[in-house]
C-alpha cells in the first residue's frame, strides 16, 4: 500500500479549511453544518473527521490562518493602501463577513477567543513598532486605537457592503499624528 505523504495530508486539511471558510463567510457558522463542509470540500465524512473532531475545531483552524497584511509604515499612503486591501478582500472573498462571524463566535467560544486575542495582540505589537519616534511614548495607545478603528471598518464592510476607506484613513492619521 503506498504511503500518503505529509504534503498530501496538508493539502487535504487545507482543502477542508478553504471549503469551511467559503461556507462560513457566505452562510455563517450557525447555518453551516459538517455536512455542508463535506459537500463544499468534495471529501467524505471520514476524510473530514480524520483532520477535525468537530466544526468548532474547523472554526479555530480558519481563524488561525487569518492574517492581516498590516501597512509597512504609518503614512497616509500606506494606511490608505492597507484599508483598500481590506476593502478588496471584503469584495472578493467576503473576508469582512468572515471576520464578523469569527468575532461573534469568539464571544461564546473560549478556544476561539484565545486565538483571536493572540492575533489582536500580535497586530497591536506590529503597529506599535511602526509608530514614529516622536509619538513613541503613545505607541501602545496608538496601536490599540489603530486596531480598533480597522476592526470597525471591517465590521462596516460586513454590514453595509462597500464603504469608502477615506474617512477611516483620515481618522487613523489623526490618531497617529496626535
HELIX and SHEET records of a PDB file:
HELIX    1   1 UNK A    6  UNK A   27  1                                  22    
HELIX    2   2 UNK A   34  UNK A   41  1                                   8    
HELIX    3   3 UNK A   45  UNK A   51  1                                   7    
HELIX    4   4 UNK A   55  UNK A   65  1                                  11    
HELIX    5   5 UNK A   76  UNK A   93  1                                  18    
HELIX    6   6 UNK A   95  UNK A  106  1                                  12    
HELIX    7   7 UNK A  110  UNK A  130  1                                  21    
HELIX    8   8 UNK A  133  UNK A  138  5                                   6    
HELIX    9   9 UNK A  139  UNK A  160  1                                  22    
HELIX   10  10 UNK A  166  UNK A  177  1                                  12    
END                                                                             
